[in-house]
Amino acid sequence: MMANRPRLTGVALVCALGAIILGCGSQQASVRKETFEARKKLAGELVAREEWQAAFAYLEDLHRERPDDAAVLVLRGIIYRERGLSSEAEADLLQALKLDTRAPEGHAALGILYDVTLRGIAAEKHHREAVKLAPKSFAYLNNLGFSLFLRGKHRDAIGVYQQAARLSPTNRRLRTNLGFAYAASGDLGRAAREFTMGGTPAEAKNNLGFAYERRGDMGHAFDLYLEAARLDPKSNRARSNLVHAAEVLGKPVPDDIATASGPTAPATTPIKENSGHVNAQEDAK
């Protein structure tokens, strides 16, 4: 025979339900607290993949939960920077560094922002701080090298790139950047070697052609662009660079290239684009 169970009055029932609801809410808050780092890691991975919208949604939630988390501010600052919102990016990154002055990723992200907004002296300061805090990061050395390159400090950039190459000798972006630094300093032989290590044969020829073009030697540039276009007939960049060089020189484009199908990209592009990489610098450690 079952024992008689106590019956809940209306007031008691409401109180019991309230306790259950509060318990669920507390449990949910606890779960969110426990998963904060995992969600932050996921947001970082989305930022690395340039999935800005999804990453931003995560970061907004994370920031509401912990507005004093420096890493969240750095990631959100990177998104603002990459979407052209420089003031918002600077505010987030400066706040992140105020919260954690020894975060190399914060200094690196702010250094890139200052490079983008043509504040080279400030950029170099933060890149050097990132390297000081994480001396084994080839990415931060690469960022510093590119920042120096942008300011015309080609010899200094070569030295920094060489340090980075010793840490990551197979990184294509790094070897390509080193190639452009050598070319800017007048050493086209070493530039050609670095371009070969930084990409496919067609990319190497195209980059070397661009290096010659920057030096005003359009004749050599034309020949190299032609080689690149023939090595990789599907390369719109090589073909468009060749067309541009031909227009400057007043000479025709060879028939086999002129009749190639496919859209034509802009004639010449900035160094970081011409290298075959999306960015010459990176936020990752």
Secondary structure, DSSP 8 states (H G I E B T S, - for coil): ---------HHHHHHHHHHHHHHHHHHHHHHHHHTHHHHHHHHHHHHHTT-HHHHHHHHHHHHHH-TT-HHHHHHHHHHHHHTT-HHHHHHHHHHHHHH-TT-HHHHHHHHHHHHHTT-HHHHHHHHHHHHHH-TT-HHHHHHHHHHHHHTT-HHHHHHHHHHHHHH-TT-HHHHHHHHHHHHHHT-HHHHHHHHHHHS-HHHHHHHHHHHHHHTT-HHHHHHHHHHHHHH-TT-HHHHHHHHHHHHHHT----HHHHT--S----SS--HHHHTTSS-SS----
